[in-house]
Amino acid sequence: MQRLFTSSAASRLCLLVLTAMAAASPSAAADGSQVYQSTCAVCHTAGVAGAPKLGDRKAWTPLIEEGQAILTAHGYVGVRGMPAKGGKPDLSIEDFAAAVVHMVNASGGKWSQPDAKGFAAIRSEIVKREKELAGAKPK
């Protein structure tokens, strides 16, 4: 009986630790506002290097019109004055996309988080954009 209790207690402890770890770091299901605050706000609050400010409908409208796959992919790879992945090399595409949805929706858009089909389109656009950028670099 004591061994069963110990095993059960150890299982609960592991579950608590894993839950805490998941809550402490952004994940595929991360809240876009959290990713925005930790990564994007530095530039998108003040408009650094021409970044469209959060909530600025006029600045965001032409970007929103590009479409979710293109805007997300180009931002993820790096576009205009924006560094790839918002300057955070370990940022996943899922977390980046969540932040883009948050910014778009706070700036006049009505986007949903991408589903599997949406992520496939984003990844395809990333490959195209990376090829474009590689071809544009001097040899």
Backbone bond lengths (Angstrom), bond angles and torsions (degrees), N, CA, C in turn:
res aa  C-N    CA-C-N  psi(-1)  N-CA   C-N-CA  omega(-1)  CA-C   N-CA-C  phi
1 M - - - 1.448 - - 1.532 110.65 -
2 Q 1.337 117.19 -42.84 1.463 121.03 179.59 1.530 110.47 -60.50
3 R 1.338 117.02 -41.10 1.464 120.82 -179.64 1.541 110.76 -64.11
4 L 1.331 117.15 -40.70 1.460 121.37 178.22 1.527 110.60 -61.90
5 F 1.316 117.22 -42.75 1.460 121.45 178.89 1.523 110.33 -63.52
6 T 1.318 116.87 -44.45 1.457 121.32 -178.83 1.526 110.49 -62.77
7 S 1.317 115.80 -43.27 1.455 120.20 179.08 1.532 110.60 -63.98
8 S 1.314 116.43 -41.52 1.459 120.98 178.78 1.529 110.89 -66.16
9 A 1.312 116.91 -41.62 1.466 121.10 179.14 1.526 110.57 -65.16
10 A 1.321 116.72 -40.37 1.464 120.38 178.83 1.530 110.36 -64.41
11 S 1.313 116.71 -39.76 1.468 120.57 178.34 1.523 111.06 -62.87
12 R 1.328 116.31 -43.03 1.467 119.79 178.92 1.523 110.84 -64.72
13 L 1.328 116.59 -39.96 1.459 120.55 179.32 1.531 110.40 -62.89
14 C 1.330 116.47 -44.77 1.470 119.96 178.25 1.523 111.08 -60.53
15 L 1.311 116.72 -42.88 1.458 120.98 179.16 1.527 111.13 -61.77
16 L 1.326 116.76 -41.80 1.467 120.48 178.37 1.523 111.46 -63.89
17 V 1.330 116.97 -42.99 1.463 121.05 -179.90 1.525 110.16 -64.05
18 L 1.331 117.44 -45.74 1.465 120.55 179.67 1.521 111.70 -63.61
19 T 1.307 116.87 -39.04 1.461 120.96 177.84 1.524 110.44 -63.77
20 A 1.324 116.69 -43.18 1.465 120.63 178.95 1.521 111.13 -64.45
21 M 1.334 116.83 -40.01 1.464 120.36 179.26 1.523 110.61 -64.75
22 A 1.308 116.65 -41.41 1.467 120.32 179.56 1.522 110.92 -64.26
23 A 1.314 116.94 -37.56 1.463 120.69 -179.72 1.518 111.76 -72.57
24 A 1.321 117.29 -26.29 1.458 121.18 -175.25 1.520 113.44 -80.38
25 S 1.324 118.14 -20.92 1.452 119.59 -177.92 1.518 110.53 -127.05
26 P 1.348 116.60 147.52 1.453 118.73 177.94 1.521 110.67 -61.22
27 S 1.294 117.23 149.16 1.457 121.83 -179.77 1.511 108.96 -136.63
28 A 1.329 115.20 -175.81 1.459 119.78 179.32 1.523 111.16 -57.51
29 A 1.320 116.27 -27.52 1.465 120.30 -179.29 1.528 111.37 -101.27
30 A 1.324 116.11 21.55 1.460 120.01 -176.25 1.522 111.49 -60.03
31 D 1.294 114.50 148.94 1.455 121.76 175.20 1.529 107.51 -74.60
32 G 1.315 116.35 124.78 1.452 120.51 -178.63 1.512 113.87 -56.99
33 S 1.333 117.55 -32.83 1.463 119.53 179.65 1.524 110.88 -67.94
34 Q 1.324 117.63 -33.54 1.468 120.53 177.55 1.525 110.65 -68.22
35 V 1.326 116.39 -44.31 1.463 120.18 178.27 1.530 109.21 -64.00
36 Y 1.327 116.61 -41.58 1.464 120.55 177.34 1.528 109.99 -56.35
37 Q 1.325 117.10 -50.25 1.465 120.82 -177.80 1.522 112.14 -61.82
38 S 1.332 117.32 -39.87 1.466 120.07 -174.99 1.527 113.44 -83.68
39 T 1.320 118.27 -20.65 1.462 119.99 -172.98 1.525 113.68 -127.64
40 C 1.304 117.61 -44.10 1.468 121.66 -167.76 1.525 114.50 -94.15
41 A 1.323 116.49 -29.68 1.468 120.92 -172.12 1.520 112.87 -59.54
42 V 1.320 117.41 -30.58 1.466 121.01 -178.66 1.527 110.68 -52.62
43 C 1.314 117.24 -42.30 1.467 120.64 -178.91 1.526 113.39 -99.19
44 H 1.333 116.87 -38.62 1.465 119.86 -172.28 1.528 113.97 -82.74
45 T 1.323 118.22 -5.05 1.464 119.98 173.52 1.526 109.99 -84.30
46 A 1.329 116.07 -42.97 1.463 120.90 -176.04 1.527 113.67 -99.91
47 G 1.328 117.94 -9.66 1.461 120.15 -178.11 1.514 113.27 78.28
48 V 1.328 116.74 33.18 1.464 122.08 -178.95 1.531 110.35 -57.87
49 A 1.319 116.70 134.49 1.472 124.02 177.16 1.527 112.54 53.88
50 G 1.323 116.38 32.27 1.455 120.46 178.14 1.521 115.17 83.09
51 A 1.329 117.39 8.84 1.470 120.24 178.28 1.520 109.37 -61.60
52 P 1.333 117.60 134.85 1.469 118.71 177.73 1.525 110.07 -65.75
53 K 1.319 115.99 129.74 1.465 120.57 -178.63 1.523 110.87 -71.84
54 L 1.318 114.91 143.29 1.457 120.91 176.18 1.525 108.90 -57.06
55 G 1.319 116.78 126.98 1.457 121.39 178.38 1.520 114.93 92.30
56 D 1.331 118.05 -7.92 1.462 121.90 -179.04 1.533 109.30 -84.29
57 R 1.320 115.53 90.56 1.471 120.95 -175.81 1.525 112.46 -57.51
58 K 1.315 116.82 -40.46 1.464 120.28 -177.64 1.534 110.72 -62.21
59 A 1.309 116.88 -42.11 1.465 120.44 -179.89 1.528 112.11 -72.55
60 W 1.323 116.79 -35.09 1.464 120.84 -175.98 1.524 113.38 -82.43
61 T 1.326 119.02 -26.04 1.470 120.75 -174.55 1.529 113.47 -53.96
62 P 1.339 120.19 -50.25 1.473 117.79 179.79 1.531 112.83 -65.37
63 L 1.315 116.90 -29.68 1.466 119.96 177.74 1.522 110.65 -70.54
64 I 1.317 116.27 -43.28 1.464 121.38 178.02 1.525 109.65 -60.50
65 E 1.327 116.68 -37.89 1.464 121.13 -179.57 1.530 112.65 -66.24
66 E 1.336 118.12 -20.70 1.468 120.79 175.91 1.527 111.03 -64.31
67 G 1.320 116.52 -26.37 1.460 121.32 -179.12 1.518 111.57 102.18
68 Q 1.311 115.02 155.08 1.460 121.07 -173.83 1.527 112.92 -63.90
69 A 1.329 117.90 -44.60 1.468 119.81 -177.52 1.523 110.86 -63.92
70 I 1.322 117.12 -46.06 1.468 120.32 -177.73 1.520 111.26 -67.99
71 L 1.316 117.92 -49.56 1.463 120.26 -178.25 1.525 111.11 -60.38
72 T 1.320 117.01 -45.40 1.464 120.62 -178.95 1.522 110.74 -65.50
73 A 1.323 117.24 -46.94 1.466 120.91 -178.12 1.524 111.96 -64.03
74 H 1.320 117.13 -46.10 1.464 119.78 -178.16 1.527 110.82 -64.90
75 G 1.320 116.76 -40.59 1.457 119.32 176.47 1.519 112.10 -64.38
76 Y 1.319 116.63 -38.95 1.470 121.28 -178.42 1.528 110.92 -65.44
77 V 1.334 116.36 -38.15 1.461 121.32 -179.72 1.531 110.71 -80.66
78 G 1.321 116.08 -26.77 1.460 121.66 -176.37 1.516 109.12 112.53
79 V 1.303 116.22 129.35 1.459 120.44 -176.36 1.527 109.57 -149.05
80 R 1.332 115.09 145.31 1.461 121.01 -177.85 1.540 109.06 49.45
81 G 1.314 119.64 -123.85 1.462 121.18 179.89 1.519 114.22 -89.78
82 M 1.329 116.85 3.25 1.466 120.45 -174.88 1.523 111.38 -88.69
83 P 1.337 117.20 129.10 1.469 118.97 176.61 1.529 110.98 -73.52
84 A 1.306 116.05 154.71 1.468 121.37 177.03 1.522 110.15 -53.53
85 K 1.318 115.14 140.34 1.469 123.18 177.05 1.526 112.25 55.46
86 G 1.321 116.15 28.35 1.452 120.60 179.63 1.521 112.76 63.81
87 G 1.336 116.46 22.18 1.461 120.67 -179.42 1.518 113.91 82.46
88 K 1.314 117.60 7.69 1.469 121.85 -179.93 1.528 108.12 -116.57
89 P 1.332 118.42 93.53 1.465 122.08 -171.72 1.528 115.88 -55.15
90 D 1.321 117.60 -27.59 1.469 119.61 -177.51 1.530 113.26 -92.94
91 L 1.324 118.18 8.10 1.464 121.10 -178.77 1.530 110.17 -72.46
92 S 1.317 116.49 125.09 1.468 120.93 -179.70 1.526 110.28 -74.73
93 I 1.313 115.14 158.17 1.466 119.72 177.23 1.527 110.09 -63.50
94 E 1.323 117.43 -33.93 1.465 120.58 179.18 1.527 111.26 -63.88
95 D 1.331 116.47 -45.32 1.462 120.17 179.26 1.529 111.15 -68.14
96 F 1.333 115.99 -40.67 1.458 120.04 178.35 1.529 110.42 -61.33
97 A 1.330 116.25 -45.64 1.469 120.77 179.76 1.524 111.35 -61.72
98 A 1.335 116.61 -38.54 1.472 119.99 178.42 1.527 110.40 -62.63
99 A 1.329 116.71 -40.11 1.464 120.26 178.65 1.527 111.19 -67.31
100 V 1.322 117.27 -39.42 1.467 120.64 178.16 1.528 109.99 -62.55
101 V 1.325 117.15 -44.55 1.469 120.48 178.01 1.526 109.77 -59.37
102 H 1.321 117.15 -43.19 1.469 120.84 178.88 1.530 110.51 -59.57
103 M 1.338 117.02 -48.01 1.464 120.12 -177.98 1.526 111.81 -66.07
104 V 1.322 116.45 -43.08 1.469 120.44 179.39 1.523 110.56 -61.26
105 N 1.322 116.59 -46.58 1.466 119.98 -177.55 1.525 112.31 -68.58
106 A 1.329 117.42 -27.50 1.462 120.90 176.58 1.531 111.30 -80.57
107 S 1.340 115.36 -6.21 1.460 120.17 -174.85 1.524 112.72 -123.39
108 G 1.321 116.50 24.54 1.452 120.74 173.72 1.513 116.45 107.13
109 G 1.332 117.95 -9.39 1.461 120.48 179.99 1.512 112.16 -87.30
110 K 1.302 115.26 172.61 1.465 121.58 179.00 1.527 108.29 -137.98
111 W 1.317 117.03 65.10 1.463 121.72 -178.54 1.517 110.62 -97.41
112 S 1.323 115.03 151.95 1.464 122.52 172.39 1.521 108.11 -103.89
113 Q 1.318 116.19 161.74 1.463 119.40 174.33 1.526 107.91 -62.01
114 P 1.325 118.07 139.56 1.460 119.98 -179.12 1.532 111.75 -62.70
115 D 1.328 115.16 143.14 1.457 120.86 172.57 1.534 107.04 -95.59
116 A 1.326 117.53 -169.92 1.468 120.66 -178.02 1.529 111.49 -57.98
117 K 1.320 117.01 -42.08 1.465 121.11 179.01 1.533 110.67 -65.21
118 G 1.325 116.21 -40.39 1.459 120.58 178.06 1.519 112.07 -63.72
119 F 1.340 116.54 -42.75 1.465 119.60 178.30 1.525 111.44 -67.17
120 A 1.324 117.63 -33.92 1.465 120.06 176.22 1.531 109.95 -62.33
121 A 1.327 116.98 -42.29 1.466 121.13 178.15 1.527 110.82 -65.53
122 I 1.320 116.85 -40.71 1.467 120.92 178.85 1.528 109.98 -63.79
123 R 1.330 116.92 -46.97 1.473 120.27 -179.40 1.532 111.32 -63.22
124 S 1.313 117.09 -38.98 1.463 120.95 176.92 1.527 110.40 -62.34
125 E 1.311 116.29 -41.91 1.464 121.37 178.76 1.532 111.09 -67.51
126 I 1.330 117.60 -34.84 1.472 121.20 176.37 1.525 109.72 -60.90
127 V 1.328 116.96 -46.41 1.466 121.18 179.70 1.525 110.23 -60.21
128 K 1.335 117.47 -45.47 1.469 120.97 178.91 1.525 111.07 -61.19
129 R 1.315 116.40 -44.46 1.469 120.46 -178.10 1.528 111.18 -65.98
130 E 1.331 116.79 -41.12 1.469 119.94 178.76 1.527 110.78 -62.99
131 K 1.330 117.09 -38.42 1.471 120.67 177.00 1.523 110.46 -65.22
132 E 1.329 116.93 -42.22 1.469 120.86 177.74 1.523 110.60 -59.67
133 L 1.320 115.85 -46.08 1.462 120.05 -178.40 1.524 111.38 -66.99
134 A 1.320 117.16 -38.31 1.465 120.71 179.23 1.526 110.49 -65.15
135 G 1.321 117.10 -37.02 1.460 121.43 178.60 1.512 112.85 -72.52
136 A 1.320 117.09 -23.99 1.460 121.62 -177.58 1.522 112.56 -84.83
137 K 1.339 117.16 -14.35 1.466 120.15 -177.12 1.528 110.26 -78.02
138 P 1.340 116.16 139.28 1.471 118.74 177.27 1.524 110.37 -66.66
139 K 1.333 115.04 146.73 1.474 119.57 -177.99 1.493 111.68 -96.46
